[in-house]
Amino acid sequence: MKRFIVLLLLLVQYTSYSQDIFLVEKPPVFPSCEAVAIDSLQQCFDRNVFEHIYKNFKVPQKVDDEKYKGEVVVLFEVDTLGQFRVIYIDAIYNELKEEAKRVFATLPIVKPATYNSRKTYKQYSLPIKIPLVNQEVQTQDLAKKNELSKLEQQSKSEFDKVNADLRPFENKAHNSQLNIPFTHSDYARFDRGMNLVGTNSHTASKPFIYDEVSKYHDFKAEKEKLKKETDTWVGRKLWNEHLVRLQGKDYWFTIDPIFDLQVGKDTDASFNTTYNNTRGILIQGGLGKKFNFYTTIFESQGRFAQYVNQYAESLKAFGPDPAIIPGRGIAKRFKTDSYDYPVAEAYLSYSPAEFLNVQFGHGKNFIGDGYRSLFLSDVASPYPFLKLNTKFWKIKYTNTWMWLKDVRPEVVEDKAFLTKYIGTHYLSWNVSKRLNVGLFESVLWTNSNDRGFDINYLNPIIFFRAIEFETGQGAGNALLGASAKYKWSDNINLYGQFILDEFSLNDIKAGEKSWKNKYGYQLGLKYFNAFKVDNLLLQFEYNRIRPYTYSHNTIVLNNAHNNQPMAHLWGANFSEAILIGHYRYKRWFADAKLIYGVRGLDFNDGTDNFSYGGDIYRNYNDRPSDTGVEVGQGLKTTTFNGNLQAGYIINPASNLKLFADISFRNFDPEAETTTTFKNNTVWFNFGLRTDLFNWYFDF
């Protein structure tokens, strides 16, 4: 097949040998060129190289016999010691490659190039024409024909100088300000390294950026261990590399296709198969050392397990579109029983100083060390956000402002979705080598009185609750929280969260289980290298949230976006226990998950229409009582979700995976209504996926 360099030449236009006039940049200097005027040094360097090649290059007999006509493209460098070093050779014959190496090895040591009087290296791309011709003579003739002014020569050489600035690609993403795509399975790779006793890391605010994780996890060594030996362009692109990768002096970028191609079977569904057909593109890169960019575009069609389809349609927004795909976005009808749901995510990441990272984008965020988060989770659709991460001493402080939508028909005005906003502060403090504590607060407000994005909440160090009080009782919905993590050992971590929505000390003292005491908590444990098995992570987690938490007596001030919760997937009024396992061996991986929970749902049967506190979109003014409020009240429903997935990482650079999984779901309410009924699902699935985000099907 055609060689890699041919595609590279088409993509980045490595052109022929340059004839630049350098002012602040001085080219390498042969001994015979030392007396030449500075504006002629490049021509003299060119002439010496061409002359050396013409005199010393011996066209191999095989090439002569086959009457080959073409060229040998040599990418070479003159280093800071003045030595010639061949970087890459493209030729159809190995004999031509070997001869080019031999000839360049005989070039003499010269004075190195300089930039502002400092020694620097200089790269060139040189075509050697076969049959051999005296290219130095051709160059002289060309120079005589083109008697241009110095300014014109400089202008005409700009494109060549840009091409000459191209470098061999290094994966600079591993030390960049880019986010590591957040999936629970992949983050398990470096979770232990970041949580060793004595590290000063902060692991709650996600996604992480590569620069902070690279202190604890060697991404380059990991990629080398997974590297497959292959000599072909197709082999390298399939198994090891980004599809397109380009690097210059102060920039780099990569381009990869995105796939999520799945087919499966739901035993509870009337249709034959489930499927997902996602195609897209991912572009990421950097400008300088402190600025990075990332963008993805997904075009998707799919039909999921029946319970997922029903849930998606229960999230339906105002308008003709039939569903919202959980975690993704609004879906149009595709054919008769499928969905079309395009999604785009992107962000800019900039670190003006070592202690500060600023991100502006459209995506998701997560706060917590567990599988679930009671503060801020990634279960909802992507949204615009602005985030500041400040790290100093033993503290990391995260500020996030988010622009959300309430898409229900009852809040739509002039056929436009209601806009609302959330501001969050999260302070993480490493109290000791083992103990970390965190403090969380958030406030949600709407565009009431046309106030838009309230500048009062833009202050990154102010106490939100006080501002909410000053701006009016119905002006916002504030939450407070605390978290803790204790490193029992290098292999065992304990963690937890506590969220407080509303609290009445007198009601707690009364012992009557008042509805006003709206709070929840999380307790968890992680066991790294479990039972002395390397790369095996076991995790147990318990979550419990009282009724009416995250809801509000003003219908729009609920903690949600696009009809999906911004914290726990189940909303409120539940308790659940989760057991998770992650294992990885070379390119193979396996993940297992078991979830058992008890939820309290609303009846909504025409007779009992009370709000029992599980639906965070309902206001709590129609609650059945003020006291005796318990977790699981209402339509008590037990839920069991189990999932086992295993697969193979095809390409670590793009995180392309081949996988198969099986899910089991038992949904068992004490009574059936028109919207709530018993369900048993076994869902088999296999496919090919670029793994960039978490899917949550355990509702």
C-alpha positions as CSV (number, residue, x, y, z in Angstrom):
1,M,0.0,0.0,0.0
2,K,1.1,3.6,-0.2
3,R,3.4,4.8,2.4
4,F,2.6,6.9,5.4
5,I,4.7,9.8,4.2
6,V,2.6,10.2,1.1
7,L,-0.5,10.9,3.2
8,L,1.5,13.2,5.4
9,L,2.7,15.2,2.5
10,L,-0.9,15.6,1.2
11,L,-2.1,16.7,4.7
12,V,0.6,19.1,5.8
13,Q,2.2,20.0,2.5
14,Y,5.9,19.4,3.2
15,T,7.2,21.3,0.3
16,S,10.6,21.4,-1.4
17,Y,13.8,22.7,0.0
18,S,13.4,26.3,1.2
19,Q,15.2,29.4,-0.1
20,D,14.5,31.6,3.0
21,I,16.0,34.9,3.8
22,F,16.6,34.9,7.6
23,L,16.9,38.1,9.6
24,V,16.6,37.1,13.2
25,E,17.0,33.4,12.2
26,K,20.4,32.4,10.7
27,P,20.6,29.0,8.9
28,P,23.4,26.4,9.4
29,V,26.7,27.5,7.9
30,F,29.1,25.4,5.9
31,P,32.8,26.4,6.3
32,S,32.8,27.6,2.7
33,C,29.9,29.9,3.4
34,E,31.4,31.8,6.4
35,A,32.4,34.8,4.3
36,V,29.0,35.0,2.5
37,A,26.6,37.9,3.3
38,I,23.9,37.0,5.7
39,D,21.1,37.3,3.2
40,S,22.8,34.7,1.0
41,L,23.6,32.2,3.7
42,Q,20.6,30.0,3.1
43,Q,21.3,29.8,-0.7
44,C,24.9,28.9,0.2
45,F,23.7,26.2,2.6
46,D,21.3,24.8,-0.1
47,R,24.1,24.8,-2.7
48,N,26.5,22.8,-0.5
49,V,23.9,20.2,0.4
50,F,22.8,19.8,-3.2
51,E,26.3,19.6,-4.4
52,H,27.3,17.0,-1.8
53,I,24.3,14.8,-2.8
54,Y,25.0,15.2,-6.5
55,K,28.6,14.2,-6.1
56,N,28.2,11.3,-3.6
57,F,24.7,9.8,-4.2
58,K,25.0,6.5,-6.1
59,V,21.7,5.3,-7.7
60,P,21.4,1.6,-6.8
61,Q,21.7,-0.8,-9.8
62,K,18.2,-2.2,-9.2
63,V,16.7,1.3,-9.5
64,D,18.6,1.9,-12.8
65,D,17.6,-1.5,-14.1
66,E,13.9,-0.9,-13.5
67,K,14.2,2.6,-15.1
68,Y,12.5,4.2,-12.1
69,K,11.6,7.9,-12.2
70,G,10.6,9.6,-9.0
71,E,12.1,11.1,-6.0
72,V,13.4,10.3,-2.5
73,V,12.0,12.6,0.2
74,V,14.4,13.1,3.1
75,L,13.3,14.9,6.4
76,F,16.5,15.8,8.2
77,E,17.7,18.1,10.9
78,V,20.8,20.1,11.7
79,D,21.1,20.0,15.5
80,T,22.7,22.5,17.9
81,L,26.1,20.8,17.5
82,G,26.0,21.2,13.7
83,Q,25.5,17.6,12.9
84,F,23.1,16.3,10.2
85,R,20.6,13.8,11.5
86,V,18.1,12.0,9.2
87,I,14.6,11.9,10.8
88,Y,12.6,10.1,8.1
89,I,13.1,8.9,4.5
90,D,10.3,8.2,2.1
91,A,11.3,6.1,-1.0
92,I,9.7,3.2,-2.9
93,Y,13.0,1.2,-2.7
94,N,14.8,0.2,0.5
95,E,18.0,0.6,-1.5
96,L,17.3,4.3,-2.1
97,K,16.6,4.7,1.6
98,E,19.9,3.1,2.6
99,E,21.8,5.2,0.1
100,A,20.3,8.4,1.3
101,K,21.2,7.5,4.9
102,R,24.8,6.8,3.8
103,V,25.2,10.1,1.9
104,F,23.8,12.2,4.7
105,A,26.1,10.5,7.2
106,T,29.1,11.8,5.2
107,L,28.0,15.4,5.4
108,P,30.5,17.5,7.5
109,I,29.8,19.1,10.8
110,V,28.7,22.7,10.2
111,K,28.0,25.7,12.4
112,P,24.4,25.2,13.8
113,A,21.5,27.5,13.0
114,T,20.9,30.4,15.4
115,Y,17.8,32.3,16.5
116,N,18.4,35.7,18.1
117,S,22.0,34.6,18.4
118,R,21.2,31.4,20.3
119,K,22.0,28.0,18.8
120,T,18.9,26.1,17.7
121,Y,18.1,23.1,15.5
122,K,16.7,23.4,12.0
123,Q,14.6,20.9,10.1
124,Y,14.3,20.6,6.3
125,S,12.5,18.5,3.8
126,L,14.5,17.7,0.7
127,P,13.4,15.8,-2.5
128,I,16.2,14.0,-4.3
129,K,15.1,13.5,-7.9
130,I,15.7,10.1,-9.6
131,P,17.4,9.8,-12.1
132,L,19.9,12.1,-10.4
133,V,20.2,15.7,-11.6
134,N,22.2,18.6,-10.4
135,Q,19.6,20.4,-8.4
136,E,22.1,23.0,-7.2
137,V,22.3,24.2,-10.8
138,Q,18.5,24.2,-11.1
139,T,18.3,26.3,-8.0
140,Q,20.8,28.8,-9.2
141,D,18.9,29.2,-12.5
142,L,15.7,29.7,-10.6
143,A,17.2,32.3,-8.4
144,K,18.5,34.3,-11.4
145,K,15.1,34.2,-13.0
146,N,13.3,35.4,-9.9
147,E,15.0,38.7,-9.0
148,L,12.6,39.6,-6.2
149,S,13.0,42.2,-3.5
150,K,13.9,41.0,0.0
151,L,10.4,41.8,1.2
152,E,8.9,39.7,-1.6
153,Q,11.2,36.9,-0.9
154,Q,10.3,36.9,2.8
155,S,6.6,37.0,1.9
156,K,6.9,34.1,-0.5
157,S,8.8,32.0,2.0
158,E,6.3,32.3,4.8
159,F,4.5,29.1,3.7
160,D,7.7,27.2,3.5
161,K,8.8,28.4,6.9
162,V,5.5,27.1,8.4
163,N,6.1,23.7,6.9
164,A,9.7,23.7,8.0
165,D,8.4,24.2,11.6
166,L,6.7,20.9,11.7
167,R,8.1,18.4,14.2
168,P,7.9,14.7,14.8
169,F,4.7,14.1,16.8
170,E,4.9,13.6,20.5
171,N,1.7,13.0,22.5
172,K,1.6,16.3,24.3
173,A,-2.0,15.6,25.5
174,H,-0.5,13.6,28.4
175,N,0.9,16.8,30.0
176,S,-1.7,19.2,28.8
177,Q,-4.7,21.1,30.2
178,L,-7.1,18.8,28.4
179,N,-9.7,16.8,30.4
180,I,-9.4,13.1,30.6
181,P,-12.7,11.9,29.3
182,F,-14.7,10.8,32.4
183,T,-15.8,7.2,32.5
184,H,-15.8,5.2,35.7
185,S,-14.1,2.3,34.1
186,D,-11.1,4.2,32.7
187,Y,-10.7,6.4,35.8
188,A,-10.1,3.2,37.8
189,R,-6.7,2.9,36.1
190,F,-5.2,5.7,38.0
191,D,-7.5,5.9,41.0
192,R,-5.1,4.1,43.3
193,G,-2.1,6.1,42.2
194,M,-3.8,9.4,43.1
195,N,-5.0,8.0,46.5
196,L,-1.8,6.7,47.9
197,V,-1.2,7.7,51.5
198,G,0.8,10.9,51.4
199,T,-0.2,12.3,48.1
200,N,-1.5,15.8,47.9
201,S,-4.0,15.1,45.2
202,H,-7.7,16.1,45.1
203,T,-10.0,13.5,43.5
204,A,-13.5,14.7,43.9
205,S,-13.8,17.4,41.2
206,K,-14.1,15.7,37.8
207,P,-13.1,15.4,35.0
208,F,-9.4,15.6,35.8
209,I,-7.0,17.3,33.5
210,Y,-4.0,15.3,32.2
211,D,-1.5,17.7,33.8
212,E,-2.6,16.9,37.4
213,V,-2.9,13.2,36.9
214,S,0.4,12.8,35.1
215,K,2.1,13.3,38.5
216,Y,0.7,10.0,39.7
217,H,0.2,8.0,36.5
218,D,2.7,7.5,33.6
219,F,0.5,7.7,30.5
220,K,3.5,7.4,28.2
221,A,4.7,4.2,29.8
222,E,1.1,2.8,29.8
223,K,0.8,3.5,26.0
224,E,4.2,1.9,25.4
225,K,3.1,-1.3,27.2
226,L,0.0,-1.5,25.1
227,K,1.7,-0.7,21.8
228,K,1.4,-3.2,19.1
229,E,4.3,-3.7,16.7
230,T,3.3,-2.9,13.2
231,D,5.1,-1.5,10.1
232,T,2.1,-0.4,8.1
233,W,0.2,2.9,8.2
234,V,-3.1,1.1,8.6
235,G,-1.8,-1.0,11.4
236,R,-0.4,2.0,13.3
237,K,-3.7,4.0,12.9
238,L,-5.8,1.0,13.9
239,W,-3.9,-0.2,16.9
240,N,-1.8,2.7,18.3
241,E,-2.2,6.2,16.9
242,H,-4.6,9.0,16.3
243,L,-5.9,9.0,12.7
244,V,-4.5,12.5,12.0
245,R,-1.8,14.0,14.2
246,L,0.3,17.2,13.6
247,Q,2.8,19.1,15.7
248,G,4.7,22.3,15.2
249,K,6.9,24.4,17.4
250,D,4.0,25.9,19.4
251,Y,1.0,23.9,18.4
252,W,-0.4,20.4,18.0
253,F,-3.7,18.7,17.2
254,T,-5.2,15.3,16.6
255,I,-8.3,14.2,14.7
256,D,-10.1,10.9,15.4
257,P,-13.4,9.4,14.2
258,I,-16.0,8.5,16.9
259,F,-18.0,5.3,16.8
260,D,-20.7,3.8,19.0
261,L,-22.0,0.9,17.0
262,Q,-24.1,-1.5,19.0
263,V,-26.6,-4.2,18.5
264,G,-28.5,-6.2,21.1
265,K,-31.6,-7.9,22.3
266,D,-34.1,-7.0,25.0
267,T,-36.0,-10.1,26.1
268,D,-38.9,-7.9,27.4
269,A,-39.4,-5.9,24.2
270,S,-41.8,-6.6,21.3
271,F,-39.2,-5.4,18.7
272,N,-36.5,-7.7,17.5
273,T,-33.3,-5.9,18.3
274,T,-31.9,-2.9,20.0
275,Y,-29.2,-0.8,18.4
276,N,-27.2,2.4,18.5
277,N,-25.5,3.9,15.5
278,T,-23.2,6.8,16.4
279,R,-20.7,8.4,14.1
280,G,-18.7,11.5,14.9
281,I,-15.4,13.3,15.0
282,L,-13.2,14.3,17.9
283,I,-10.6,17.2,17.5
284,Q,-8.3,18.2,20.3
285,G,-5.1,20.1,20.5
286,G,-3.0,22.8,22.1
287,L,-1.6,26.2,21.3
288,G,1.5,26.9,23.4
289,K,1.9,25.2,26.8
290,K,-1.1,26.6,28.6
291,F,-4.1,26.6,26.1
292,N,-5.9,23.6,24.9
293,F,-9.1,22.9,23.0
294,Y,-11.4,20.0,22.5
295,T,-14.6,19.4,20.4
296,T,-16.8,16.4,19.6
297,I,-19.7,16.1,17.2
298,F,-22.0,13.0,17.5
299,E,-24.7,12.0,15.0
300,S,-26.7,9.2,16.4
301,Q,-29.7,7.0,15.9
302,G,-30.8,4.3,18.3
303,R,-33.4,2.1,19.8
304,F,-32.7,0.9,23.3
305,A,-34.2,-1.6,25.8
306,Q,-37.9,-1.1,26.3
307,Y,-37.6,0.4,29.8
308,V,-35.0,2.9,28.5
309,N,-37.2,3.9,25.6
310,Q,-40.1,4.4,28.0
311,Y,-38.0,6.5,30.4
312,A,-36.7,8.6,27.5
313,E,-40.2,9.3,26.4
314,S,-41.3,10.2,30.0
315,L,-38.6,12.9,29.8
316,K,-40.2,14.4,26.7
317,A,-39.8,18.2,26.2
318,F,-42.4,20.7,25.0
319,G,-42.8,20.4,21.3
320,P,-43.1,17.6,18.7
321,D,-40.0,15.7,19.6
322,P,-40.9,12.4,21.3
323,A,-38.1,11.9,23.9
324,I,-34.9,13.0,25.6
325,I,-32.2,10.3,25.5
326,P,-31.0,10.2,29.1
327,G,-27.6,11.8,29.5
328,R,-27.5,12.9,25.8
329,G,-30.3,15.3,24.7
330,I,-33.6,15.9,22.8
331,A,-34.4,13.2,20.3
332,K,-36.4,13.3,17.1
333,R,-38.3,10.4,15.8
334,F,-36.3,8.1,13.5
335,K,-38.4,5.7,11.4
336,T,-41.3,4.4,13.5
337,D,-39.8,3.3,16.8
338,S,-36.2,4.7,17.0
339,Y,-34.7,8.1,17.9
340,D,-32.3,10.5,16.2
341,Y,-30.3,12.5,18.8
342,P,-27.4,14.7,17.7
343,V,-25.0,15.9,20.4
344,A,-22.1,18.3,20.4
345,E,-19.6,18.9,23.3
346,A,-16.6,21.2,23.4
347,Y,-14.5,23.3,25.7
348,L,-11.5,25.6,25.9
349,S,-9.0,25.1,28.7
350,Y,-6.4,27.7,29.8
351,S,-4.0,27.8,32.7
352,P,-2.6,31.4,33.0
353,A,-0.7,30.3,36.1
354,E,0.4,27.0,37.7
355,F,-2.3,27.3,40.4
356,L,-5.3,28.2,38.1
357,N,-7.1,26.5,35.3
358,V,-10.1,28.1,33.5
359,Q,-12.5,26.2,31.3
360,F,-15.4,27.4,29.2
361,G,-17.4,24.8,27.3
362,H,-20.5,22.7,26.7
363,G,-20.4,19.4,28.6
364,K,-20.7,17.8,32.0
365,N,-19.1,17.9,35.5
366,F,-19.0,15.7,38.5
367,I,-18.2,16.2,42.2
368,G,-17.5,13.2,44.3
369,D,-15.3,10.0,44.9
370,G,-18.2,7.6,44.4
371,Y,-20.2,6.1,41.5
372,R,-23.0,8.5,42.4
373,S,-22.8,12.1,43.5
374,L,-25.2,13.8,45.8
375,F,-23.7,17.2,44.9
376,L,-23.2,17.4,41.1
377,S,-23.4,14.4,38.7
378,D,-23.0,13.7,35.0
379,V,-26.4,11.9,34.5
380,A,-28.1,14.9,32.7
381,S,-27.6,16.2,29.2
382,P,-24.6,18.4,28.4
383,Y,-24.9,22.1,29.2
384,P,-22.8,25.3,28.9
385,F,-20.5,25.9,31.8
386,L,-17.7,28.1,33.1
387,K,-15.3,26.5,35.6
388,L,-12.3,27.7,37.7
389,N,-10.0,25.2,39.4
390,T,-7.6,26.9,41.8
391,K,-5.0,24.7,43.6
392,F,-2.5,25.8,46.2
393,W,-1.0,24.5,49.4
394,K,-3.3,21.6,50.5
395,I,-6.4,23.1,48.9
396,K,-8.2,22.8,45.6
397,Y,-11.1,25.1,45.1
398,T,-13.6,24.5,42.2
399,N,-16.1,27.1,41.0
400,T,-18.6,26.1,38.3
401,W,-21.4,28.1,36.8
402,M,-23.9,26.3,34.6
403,W,-26.7,27.4,32.1
404,L,-29.6,24.9,32.3
405,K,-33.0,24.4,30.6
406,D,-36.4,23.5,32.0
407,V,-38.2,22.0,29.0
408,R,-41.6,21.1,30.5
409,P,-44.7,22.5,28.8
410,E,-45.9,24.2,31.9
411,V,-42.9,26.6,32.1
412,V,-42.4,27.3,28.4
413,E,-43.0,30.9,27.4
414,D,-43.5,31.8,23.7
415,K,-42.5,28.3,22.7
416,A,-39.0,28.9,24.3
417,F,-37.6,26.7,27.0
418,L,-37.1,28.3,30.4
419,T,-33.4,29.2,31.2
420,K,-32.1,28.7,34.7
421,Y,-28.6,28.8,36.3
422,I,-26.6,27.0,38.9
423,G,-23.5,28.3,40.6
424,T,-21.4,25.9,42.8
425,H,-18.4,26.2,45.1
426,Y,-16.5,23.1,46.2
427,L,-13.5,23.4,48.6
428,S,-11.3,20.3,49.0
429,W,-8.7,20.3,51.9
430,N,-6.1,17.7,52.6
431,V,-6.2,17.9,56.4
432,S,-3.5,15.2,56.7
433,K,-1.8,12.5,54.6
434,R,-4.8,10.4,55.1
435,L,-7.8,12.7,55.6
436,N,-9.5,14.9,53.0
437,V,-12.6,17.0,53.8
438,G,-14.7,19.0,51.4
439,L,-17.3,21.8,51.6
440,F,-19.9,22.3,49.0
441,E,-22.6,24.9,48.2
442,S,-24.7,25.6,45.2
443,V,-27.5,27.9,44.3
444,L,-30.0,27.6,41.5
445,W,-32.0,30.6,40.2
446,T,-34.1,31.5,37.2
447,N,-34.6,34.5,34.9
448,S,-37.3,35.9,37.2
449,N,-37.8,39.7,36.8
450,D,-35.6,39.5,33.7
451,R,-32.5,39.5,35.9
452,G,-30.8,36.8,33.7
453,F,-27.4,35.6,35.0
454,D,-27.3,37.3,38.4
455,I,-23.9,38.9,38.9
456,N,-24.3,38.5,42.6
457,Y,-23.5,34.8,42.2
458,L,-20.5,35.4,40.0
459,N,-18.3,36.1,43.1
460,P,-16.1,32.9,43.5
461,I,-15.6,33.3,47.2
462,I,-18.9,34.6,48.5
463,F,-21.4,32.5,50.6
464,F,-24.3,31.7,48.3
465,R,-26.9,31.2,51.0
466,A,-26.5,34.8,52.2
467,I,-26.9,36.1,48.7
468,E,-30.0,34.0,48.2
469,F,-31.5,35.4,51.4
470,E,-30.8,39.0,50.3
471,T,-32.4,38.6,46.9
472,G,-35.7,37.2,48.1
473,Q,-37.2,33.9,49.3
474,G,-38.2,32.8,45.9
475,A,-35.1,34.0,44.2
476,G,-33.1,30.8,44.4
477,N,-32.7,27.3,45.8
478,A,-29.5,26.8,47.8
479,L,-27.9,23.5,48.8
480,L,-25.1,22.9,51.3
481,G,-22.9,19.8,51.6
482,A,-19.9,18.2,53.1
483,S,-17.7,15.4,52.0
484,A,-14.8,13.3,53.5
485,K,-12.3,10.7,52.3
486,Y,-10.0,8.7,54.6
487,K,-7.1,6.7,53.2
488,W,-7.0,3.7,55.5
489,S,-4.1,2.3,53.6
490,D,-2.7,2.5,50.0
491,N,-5.3,0.0,49.0
492,I,-8.3,1.0,51.0
493,N,-10.2,4.3,50.9
494,L,-13.3,5.3,52.8
495,Y,-15.5,8.2,51.4
496,G,-18.8,9.9,52.0
497,Q,-21.0,12.9,51.2
498,F,-23.8,14.7,53.1
499,I,-26.2,17.0,51.3
500,L,-28.5,19.4,53.1
501,D,-31.4,21.1,51.2
502,E,-33.5,22.3,54.2
503,F,-33.2,21.7,57.9
504,S,-35.3,22.4,61.0
505,L,-33.6,21.8,64.4
506,N,-36.9,22.1,66.2
507,D,-38.5,19.5,64.0
508,I,-35.6,17.1,64.5
509,K,-35.9,17.5,68.3
510,A,-39.6,16.8,68.0
511,G,-38.8,13.4,66.5
512,E,-41.8,13.5,64.2
513,K,-39.9,13.0,60.9
514,S,-40.8,16.3,59.5
515,W,-40.9,16.9,55.7
516,K,-38.7,19.9,56.3
517,N,-35.6,17.8,57.0
518,K,-34.5,17.4,53.5
519,Y,-31.1,15.8,53.3
520,G,-29.1,12.8,52.1
521,Y,-25.9,11.0,52.6
522,Q,-23.5,8.6,51.0
523,L,-21.0,6.1,52.4
524,G,-18.5,4.2,50.3
525,L,-15.4,2.1,50.3
526,K,-12.8,1.4,47.6
527,Y,-10.5,-1.6,47.7
528,F,-7.6,-1.3,45.2
529,N,-5.6,-4.3,44.0
530,A,-8.2,-6.3,45.9
531,F,-7.1,-9.6,47.3
532,K,-3.6,-8.9,46.0
533,V,-4.8,-9.0,42.3
534,D,-3.2,-6.1,40.4
535,N,-5.6,-3.7,38.7
536,L,-8.7,-5.1,40.4
537,L,-10.8,-2.4,42.1
538,L,-13.8,-3.3,44.2
539,Q,-16.2,-0.7,45.4
540,F,-19.2,-0.6,47.8
541,E,-21.5,2.4,48.1
542,Y,-24.6,3.2,50.0
543,N,-26.8,6.2,49.2
544,R,-29.9,7.5,51.0
545,I,-31.9,10.6,50.3
546,R,-35.0,11.8,52.2
547,P,-38.2,12.8,50.4
548,Y,-38.5,16.3,48.8
549,T,-34.7,16.8,48.7
550,Y,-33.6,18.8,45.6
551,S,-37.2,20.0,45.0
552,H,-38.7,23.4,45.8
553,N,-42.1,25.0,46.4
554,T,-41.5,27.1,43.3
555,I,-42.0,24.8,40.4
556,V,-39.0,25.9,38.4
557,L,-36.4,25.9,41.2
558,N,-35.7,22.2,41.1
559,N,-32.2,20.9,40.9
560,A,-32.5,19.5,37.3
561,H,-31.8,20.1,33.6
562,N,-33.6,18.8,30.5
563,N,-36.0,16.8,32.8
564,Q,-33.0,15.0,34.3
565,P,-31.6,15.4,37.9
566,M,-28.3,17.3,38.3
567,A,-27.4,15.1,41.3
568,H,-28.5,11.5,41.9
569,L,-30.2,9.7,38.9
570,W,-33.1,8.6,41.1
571,G,-34.0,12.1,42.3
572,A,-35.0,11.7,46.0
573,N,-36.9,9.4,48.4
574,F,-34.8,6.3,48.1
575,S,-32.0,4.2,49.5
576,E,-29.6,2.0,47.4
577,A,-26.6,-0.2,47.8
578,I,-24.1,-0.6,45.0
579,L,-21.3,-3.1,44.5
580,I,-18.9,-2.5,41.6
581,G,-15.8,-4.2,40.2
582,H,-13.3,-3.0,37.7
583,Y,-10.4,-5.1,36.3
584,R,-7.9,-4.5,33.5
585,Y,-5.2,-6.7,32.0
586,K,-3.2,-5.2,29.2
587,R,-5.8,-4.3,26.6
588,W,-8.5,-6.5,28.2
589,F,-11.1,-5.1,30.6
590,A,-14.1,-6.2,32.6
591,D,-16.6,-4.3,34.7
592,A,-19.4,-5.6,37.0
593,K,-22.1,-3.7,38.8
594,L,-24.9,-4.7,41.2
595,I,-27.4,-2.2,42.5
596,Y,-30.3,-2.9,44.9
597,G,-32.6,-0.1,46.0
598,V,-35.9,0.9,47.5
599,R,-37.7,3.9,46.0
600,G,-40.9,5.8,46.9
601,L,-42.8,6.9,43.8
602,D,-46.1,8.8,43.3
603,F,-49.3,6.9,42.6
604,N,-50.9,9.5,40.3
605,D,-53.9,7.2,39.8
606,G,-56.6,9.8,40.0
607,T,-57.4,8.9,43.6
608,D,-54.0,9.4,45.3
609,N,-52.4,12.3,43.5
610,F,-50.1,13.3,46.4
611,S,-46.4,14.2,46.0
612,Y,-44.4,11.7,48.1
613,G,-41.1,13.3,47.5
614,G,-39.4,11.2,44.8
615,D,-40.2,13.4,41.8
616,I,-38.0,16.5,42.2
617,Y,-40.0,18.3,39.5
618,R,-43.1,18.5,41.7
619,N,-43.5,21.2,44.3
620,Y,-44.1,19.8,47.8
621,N,-47.2,21.8,48.5
622,D,-49.4,18.8,47.8
623,R,-47.6,16.4,50.2
624,P,-49.9,14.0,52.1
625,S,-48.6,15.1,55.6
626,D,-46.1,17.3,57.3
627,T,-44.8,14.6,59.7
628,G,-44.1,10.9,59.6
629,V,-42.1,11.4,56.4
630,E,-39.9,8.4,55.7
631,V,-37.6,7.2,52.9
632,G,-39.6,4.9,50.6
633,Q,-43.0,6.4,51.4
634,G,-45.6,6.4,48.6
635,L,-45.6,3.6,46.0
636,K,-42.8,1.5,47.5
637,T,-40.7,0.0,44.7
638,T,-37.7,-2.3,44.9
639,T,-35.2,-2.2,42.1
640,F,-32.4,-4.5,41.2
641,N,-29.9,-3.7,38.4
642,G,-27.0,-5.9,37.4
643,N,-24.5,-5.4,34.6
644,L,-21.5,-7.3,33.4
645,Q,-19.3,-5.9,30.6
646,A,-16.1,-7.2,29.1
647,G,-14.1,-6.1,26.1
648,Y,-10.8,-5.3,24.4
649,I,-9.2,-1.9,23.8
650,I,-8.5,-1.7,20.1
651,N,-6.8,1.7,20.1
652,P,-5.6,3.3,23.4
653,A,-5.0,6.7,21.6
654,S,-8.7,7.1,20.7
655,N,-10.1,4.8,23.5
656,L,-11.8,2.6,20.9
657,K,-13.2,-0.5,22.5
658,L,-14.8,-3.8,21.3
659,F,-17.2,-4.9,24.0
660,A,-20.1,-7.2,25.0
661,D,-22.4,-6.8,28.0
662,I,-25.5,-8.2,29.7
663,S,-27.8,-6.2,31.9
664,F,-30.6,-7.5,34.2
665,R,-33.2,-5.2,35.7
666,N,-36.0,-6.1,38.0
667,F,-38.5,-3.3,38.8
668,D,-41.1,-4.3,41.3
669,P,-43.6,-1.8,42.7
670,E,-46.1,-2.8,45.4
671,A,-48.9,-1.7,43.2
672,E,-49.2,-1.1,39.4
673,T,-50.5,2.2,38.0
674,T,-50.8,3.5,34.4
675,T,-47.2,4.8,34.6
676,T,-45.6,2.3,37.0
677,F,-45.7,-1.4,36.5
678,K,-43.6,-4.5,37.1
679,N,-40.8,-5.1,34.7
680,N,-38.1,-7.8,34.2
681,T,-35.5,-7.1,31.6
682,V,-32.5,-9.1,30.3
683,W,-30.6,-7.0,27.8
684,F,-27.7,-8.4,25.7
685,N,-25.5,-6.1,23.8
686,F,-22.2,-6.0,21.9
687,G,-20.5,-3.4,19.8
688,L,-17.7,-1.1,19.0
689,R,-17.5,2.2,21.0
690,T,-15.2,5.2,21.4
691,D,-15.5,5.4,25.1
692,L,-15.8,9.1,26.1
693,F,-18.6,9.4,28.6
694,N,-20.7,7.4,31.1
695,W,-24.0,5.8,30.1
696,Y,-26.4,5.4,33.0
697,F,-29.1,2.8,32.4
698,D,-29.6,1.9,36.1
699,F,-32.8,3.9,36.7
